[in-house]
Amino acid sequence: MEGLTISWIGALAGLAIAIILILRKLNPVYALFLGAIVGALLGGANLEQTISVLISGTQSVMGTVIRVLAAGVLAGVMMESGAAETIAQAIVKKFGGSKAILALALATMIITAVGVFIPVAVLIVAPIALSVGNKMGISKLALLLALSGGGKAGNIISPNPNTIAAARGFNLDLSHVMLAGVVPAICGLIMTVLVASMLKNKGVKVSEQDIMDSDVDTSKYPALGRAIVAPVVAVILLMINPIGSISGIEALSNFKVDAMYILPIAGIVGMLAMGQGRNILKYSASGLNKMTATVLILIGAGGIAGLISASNLSAHVVGLIEASGVSGTFLAPLAGILMAAATASTSTGVILATGSFGEAILNMGTAPLAAAVMVHTGATVIDSLPQGNYFHVTADSMKMSIKQRMGLIPYEAIVGGTMAIVATIIYGFIL
């Protein structure tokens, strides 16, 4: 493949074909691979070179894949043990009904931040939200925005696949990317609460039937003190290196243990703290099963990222930006926005943005950490479109029709846009 440069037209055609096939309900992995193959052939590659493009692209995401699989242990423990539900229940109970929207958004944010996938986090908190919404007369639109917006905020500071992809895409420590997302995440949470509060009387309200269908047995959930052990251990271990660097403690700043080790260790420690050591095989298997779909999509995204990386598309994009006089800083968030919108997935969008435009972003003078945060937050803006799984999972969780769920997308974009703008201002222009 040395010396091969695929036409930017072929790269765009391949991406467009992949998007169309996803919209036509073809499995996203096959859609991404087919798009990459057709795009490479249209762009001037032969059959042998096309295979090389795909292999090169998929190899580039293997580091992310390994870490995502390792994160499955922590995710399996939090979901299967009931620890995530215990944390959510405690937060909502603490805040009470008068601050229901804040409580729901914060609960989903924290559940996502400790390593639970955002769709699963929404599913966990949704029954609580429906119950609260029925009592307080809050609309489903406001409730789901609280959950989705809170989840988005938690997602950019979590050890989830999207954050791992952002870190690996720019060769950074996961903990550094998580810490850098804290301020944008807080701003996203605030915006979520403000907008959801304005929507609480807009749209369909929660019915008694919705509540009956969402009853959850909480009798076997662990106590809060035990439920938080796994996430606390994960956060402490992930933060040791950054804290050491800030404080000047050499022993801590030299503590470099990859998330591939930390996340499974935290899951196992949490499992033992909850007295669930006998379920280690069950929980880890469950976590692995839940990661499988994400891993496959990441591999598919790697294939089409290989196509775009082998093309001159990024050079054309950079040329357009320079010709327009717009700051090159905006390439990072724009890449995240466009790629996540195309695939309706935060993690896939980050993979495509970093793999396809990462080098161009850095060549425009953007620091790696700034690039990672801006791409990552940009990927949260319009990542909940109907061609993705998140759209349908969240609609079902709140018993909403497709039309009702479509009405939420602009408000989710406001939350994601807030985080992207804050990240761009801080890391693109201030720091």
C-alpha positions in Angstrom: 0.0 0.0 0.0 3.1 2.2 0.1 2.7 5.2 -2.2 -1.0 4.7 -2.6 -3.2 7.7 -2.3 -6.9 7.2 -2.7 -9.0 10.0 -4.2 -10.9 12.1 -1.8 -14.0 11.4 -4.0 -13.6 7.7 -3.3 -13.3 8.4 0.4 -16.4 10.5 0.5 -18.3 8.0 -1.7 -17.3 5.1 0.7 -18.4 7.1 3.7 -21.7 8.0 2.0 -22.3 4.3 1.0 -21.7 3.2 4.6 -24.1 5.8 6.0 -26.8 4.8 3.5 -26.4 1.1 4.2 -26.7 1.8 8.0 -29.9 3.8 7.4 -31.2 0.9 5.3 -30.7 -1.2 8.5 -27.7 -3.3 7.3 -25.6 -4.4 10.2 -23.2 -1.4 10.9 -20.1 -3.5 10.8 -20.9 -4.8 7.3 -22.0 -1.4 6.2 -18.7 0.2 7.2 -16.7 -2.6 5.6 -18.6 -2.4 2.4 -18.3 1.4 2.3 -14.5 1.1 2.8 -14.2 -1.5 0.0 -16.3 0.3 -2.6 -14.7 3.7 -1.6 -11.2 2.3 -2.0 -12.0 0.7 -5.4 -13.7 3.9 -6.6 -10.7 5.9 -5.3 -8.2 4.1 -7.5 -7.0 1.1 -5.4 -7.0 -2.4 -6.8 -8.3 -5.4 -5.0 -5.1 -6.3 -3.2 -4.5 -2.6 -2.2 -8.1 -2.4 -0.9 -7.5 -5.4 1.5 -4.3 -3.6 2.7 -6.3 -0.5 3.4 -8.9 -2.4 5.5 -6.2 -4.4 7.4 -4.2 -1.2 8.1 -7.4 0.5 9.4 -8.6 -2.3 11.6 -5.1 -2.8 13.0 -5.1 0.9 14.1 -8.0 0.3 16.4 -6.7 -2.8 18.1 -5.3 -0.9 21.1 -8.7 0.6 21.7 -10.4 -2.8 21.2 -8.2 -4.5 23.9 -9.0 -1.7 26.4 -12.7 -1.8 25.7 -12.7 -5.6 26.3 -10.9 -5.1 29.6 -13.4 -2.4 30.6 -16.1 -5.1 30.2 -15.2 -6.6 33.6 -16.0 -3.3 35.4 -19.2 -2.7 33.3 -20.4 -6.3 33.9 -19.9 -5.9 37.7 -21.7 -2.6 37.9 -24.7 -3.8 35.8 -25.2 -7.4 36.9 -24.7 -6.8 40.6 -27.2 -4.0 40.9 -24.5 -1.6 42.0 -25.4 0.9 39.3 -29.1 0.8 40.3 -28.2 1.3 44.0 -26.2 4.4 43.2 -29.0 5.9 41.0 -31.6 5.2 43.7 -29.5 6.8 46.4 -29.0 10.0 44.3 -32.6 10.5 43.5 -33.7 9.7 47.1 -31.1 12.2 48.4 -32.3 15.1 46.2 -36.1 14.4 46.6 -38.9 15.2 44.3 -38.4 19.0 44.3 -35.1 18.6 42.5 -36.2 15.6 40.4 -34.7 16.8 37.1 -31.3 17.6 38.6 -31.4 14.3 40.5 -32.1 12.2 37.4 -29.5 14.0 35.3 -26.9 13.7 38.0 -27.7 10.0 38.6 -27.3 9.1 34.9 -24.2 11.2 34.7 -22.5 9.4 37.6 -23.7 5.9 36.4 -22.2 6.6 33.0 -19.0 8.2 34.4 -18.2 5.1 36.5 -18.1 2.9 33.4 -21.6 1.9 32.4 -22.5 2.4 28.7 -24.8 5.4 28.2 -27.7 3.4 26.7 -27.5 1.0 29.7 -27.3 3.9 32.1 -30.5 5.4 30.7 -32.2 2.0 30.9 -31.1 1.7 34.6 -32.5 5.1 35.6 -35.5 5.2 33.3 -37.9 3.2 35.7 -37.0 5.7 38.5 -37.6 8.6 36.1 -41.0 7.3 35.1 -42.0 6.9 38.7 -40.8 10.4 39.6 -42.3 11.9 36.4 -45.7 10.3 37.2 -45.8 11.8 40.7 -44.4 15.2 39.8 -46.3 15.6 36.5 -43.1 15.9 34.4 -43.3 15.2 30.7 -41.5 12.3 29.1 -39.6 14.7 26.9 -38.1 16.5 29.9 -37.4 13.2 31.7 -35.5 11.7 28.8 -33.5 14.9 28.2 -32.5 14.7 31.8 -31.3 11.1 31.4 -29.7 11.6 27.9 -28.1 14.9 28.7 -26.7 13.6 32.1 -25.5 10.5 30.3 -23.7 12.6 27.7 -22.0 14.6 30.4 -20.9 11.5 32.2 -19.8 9.9 29.0 -17.0 12.4 28.3 -15.4 11.8 31.7 -15.8 8.0 31.8 -13.6 4.9 31.1 -16.1 4.0 28.3 -15.2 3.1 24.7 -15.6 6.6 23.4 -13.1 8.1 25.9 -10.7 5.2 25.4 -10.9 5.9 21.7 -10.2 9.6 22.1 -7.2 8.8 24.4 -5.7 6.2 22.1 -6.4 8.3 19.0 -3.9 10.9 20.2 -1.7 8.6 22.3 -2.7 10.0 25.7 -3.4 8.5 29.1 -7.1 7.8 29.6 -7.1 9.6 32.9 -5.8 12.8 31.3 -8.7 12.8 28.8 -11.2 12.1 31.5 -9.9 14.9 33.7 -9.9 17.4 30.8 -13.6 16.7 30.2 -14.7 17.6 33.7 -15.5 21.3 33.1 -17.3 20.7 29.7 -19.2 17.9 31.5 -20.4 20.1 34.3 -21.5 22.8 31.8 -23.4 20.0 29.9 -25.1 19.0 33.2 -26.1 22.5 34.0 -27.5 23.0 30.4 -29.4 19.7 30.7 -31.1 20.8 33.9 -32.0 24.2 32.5 -33.5 23.0 29.2 -35.2 20.0 30.8 -36.8 22.2 33.4 -38.2 24.4 30.6 -39.7 21.3 28.9 -41.3 19.7 32.0 -44.8 20.7 30.8 -44.2 20.1 27.1 -45.3 16.9 25.5 -46.8 13.6 26.7 -46.9 12.9 30.5 -46.2 9.6 32.2 -49.2 7.3 32.5 -50.1 4.8 35.2 -49.5 2.0 32.7 -46.0 3.2 32.1 -45.3 2.9 35.8 -46.8 -0.6 36.0 -44.6 -1.7 33.0 -41.5 -0.4 34.7 -41.6 -1.9 38.2 -38.2 -3.1 39.3 -37.3 -5.5 42.2 -34.6 -3.7 44.3 -34.6 -6.2 47.1 -31.3 -7.9 46.0 -29.3 -4.7 45.3 -26.1 -4.2 47.3 -25.8 -1.5 50.0 -24.6 1.9 48.7 -21.3 1.6 50.6 -20.4 -1.6 48.8 -21.9 -0.5 45.5 -19.4 2.4 45.1 -16.3 0.4 45.8 -15.6 -0.6 42.2 -15.9 2.9 40.7 -14.0 4.5 43.6 -11.1 2.1 43.1 -11.1 2.7 39.4 -11.1 6.5 39.8 -8.4 6.4 42.4 -6.1 4.2 40.3 -6.7 6.2 37.1 -6.1 9.5 38.8 -2.9 8.6 40.7 -0.6 9.6 37.8 -2.2 13.0 37.0 -2.4 13.9 40.8 1.2 13.0 41.2 2.2 15.2 38.2 0.2 18.1 39.6 1.5 17.7 43.2 5.1 17.0 42.2 5.2 13.7 44.0 7.6 11.7 41.9 6.5 8.3 43.1 2.9 9.0 42.1 3.8 10.7 38.8 5.8 7.7 37.8 2.9 5.3 38.5 1.9 4.5 35.0 -0.6 1.6 34.9 -2.7 1.3 31.8 -6.5 1.3 32.0 -6.4 -2.3 30.6 -5.2 -3.4 34.0 -7.0 -0.9 36.2 -10.6 -1.4 35.0 -10.7 -5.2 35.5 -8.9 -4.9 38.9 -11.5 -2.3 40.0 -14.3 -4.6 38.9 -12.9 -7.6 40.8 -12.3 -5.6 44.0 -15.8 -4.2 43.8 -17.2 -7.7 43.2 -15.4 -9.0 46.3 -16.6 -6.0 48.4 -20.2 -6.9 47.5 -19.6 -10.5 48.5 -20.1 -11.6 44.8 -16.7 -13.3 44.3 -18.5 -16.5 43.3 -20.0 -14.6 40.3 -16.7 -13.5 38.7 -17.2 -15.8 35.7 -20.9 -14.7 35.3 -20.2 -11.0 35.6 -17.1 -11.0 33.4 -18.9 -13.0 30.7 -21.9 -10.6 30.9 -19.5 -7.6 30.5 -17.8 -9.2 27.6 -21.1 -10.0 25.9 -22.2 -6.3 26.3 -18.9 -5.1 24.8 -19.0 -7.4 21.8 -21.3 -5.2 19.7 -19.2 -2.2 20.4 -15.9 -3.9 19.6 -17.3 -5.1 16.2 -18.4 -1.6 15.3 -15.0 -0.2 16.3 -13.4 -2.7 14.0 -15.8 -1.7 11.2 -15.0 1.9 11.9 -11.3 1.1 11.7 -11.9 -0.2 8.2 -13.4 3.0 6.9 -11.0 5.1 8.9 -8.2 3.3 7.0 -9.9 4.3 3.8 -10.1 8.0 4.8 -6.5 7.9 6.2 -5.2 6.5 2.9 -7.0 9.2 0.9 -6.2 12.9 0.4 -9.6 13.9 2.0 -8.0 15.4 5.1 -5.7 17.5 2.9 -8.7 18.9 1.0 -10.6 19.6 4.2 -7.6 21.5 5.7 -7.2 23.4 2.4 -10.9 24.5 2.6 -10.5 25.6 6.2 -7.3 27.6 5.3 -9.0 29.2 2.2 -12.0 30.2 4.2 -9.9 31.9 6.9 -11.6 29.9 9.7 -9.3 28.9 12.6 -7.9 25.4 12.2 -8.8 24.8 15.8 -12.4 24.2 14.7 -11.3 21.1 12.6 -11.2 19.0 15.8 -14.8 19.6 17.1 -16.2 19.6 13.5 -14.6 16.2 12.8 -16.2 14.8 15.9 -19.6 16.3 15.1 -19.7 15.1 11.5 -18.3 11.6 12.1 -20.6 10.9 15.0 -23.6 12.3 13.1 -22.8 10.0 10.2 -22.6 6.9 12.3 -25.0 7.9 15.1 -22.4 6.7 17.6 -20.1 8.6 19.9 -17.4 6.0 20.0 -17.5 5.2 16.3 -17.5 8.9 15.5 -14.4 9.4 17.7 -12.6 6.5 16.0 -13.4 7.9 12.6 -12.5 11.5 13.5 -9.2 10.6 15.2 -8.2 8.0 12.6 -9.1 10.1 9.6 -8.3 13.7 10.7 -6.1 13.2 13.7 -2.8 14.0 11.9 -4.3 17.0 10.1 -5.7 18.3 13.4 -2.2 18.1 15.0 -0.5 19.5 12.0 -2.6 22.7 12.4 -1.0 23.3 15.7 -3.5 21.8 18.1 -2.1 20.0 21.1 -2.9 16.3 21.5 -5.0 16.7 24.7 -6.9 19.7 23.3 -7.6 17.8 20.1 -8.8 14.7 22.1 -11.2 16.8 24.2 -12.6 18.8 21.3 -13.1 15.7 19.1 -14.7 13.9 22.0 -17.1 16.6 23.0 -17.9 17.3 19.3 -19.0 13.7 18.9 -21.7 14.2 21.5 -23.6 16.9 19.6 -25.7 14.9 17.1 -24.9 11.3 17.9 -28.4 10.2 18.7 -29.9 10.0 15.2 -32.4 7.2 14.2 -29.8 5.1 12.3 -28.1 4.3 15.7 -29.1 1.9 18.4 -29.1 4.6 21.2 -32.1 6.4 19.6 -34.3 3.3 19.8 -33.1 2.0 23.1 -33.8 5.3 24.8 -37.2 5.7 23.1 -38.2 2.2 24.4 -37.0 3.0 27.9 -39.4 5.9 28.2 -42.3 4.3 26.2 -42.0 7.0 23.5 -43.0 6.8 19.9 -40.4 7.5 17.1 -42.0 10.9 16.5 -41.8 11.8 20.1 -38.2 10.7 20.3 -37.3 12.6 17.2 -38.5 15.8 19.0 -35.8 15.4 21.6 -32.8 15.5 19.2 -32.5 19.3 18.9 -32.4 19.6 22.7 -29.8 16.9 23.0 -27.8 18.8 20.4 -28.0 21.9 22.7 -26.4 19.9 25.5 -23.7 18.3 23.3 -23.1 21.7 21.6 -22.6 23.3 25.0 -19.9 20.8 25.9 -18.2 21.2 22.5 -18.3 25.0 22.7 -16.9 25.1 26.2 -14.2 22.6 25.3 -13.2 24.5 22.2 -13.0 27.8 24.1 -11.0 26.4 27.0 -8.6 24.1 25.0 -8.7 25.7 21.6 -8.2 29.4 22.6 -7.5 29.8 26.3 -5.0 27.1 27.2 
